[in-house]
Amino acid sequence: MPRDTTNPVTEYREPAVESERGALVAVLLMVILGVAGIFAVS
């Protein structure tokens, strides 16, 4: 029984963490590109 309760939880949490990391990476890339664009224009 404990395995059945822990497996769905871990399987459900892993993609959530991956999506959060993907969102953070996307935001960081947007910020870096924005700063680079500002420096390029100036």
Buried (B, 14 or more C-beta within 10 A) or exposed (E): EEEEEEEEEEEEEEEEEEEEEEEEEEEEEEEEEEEEEEEEEE
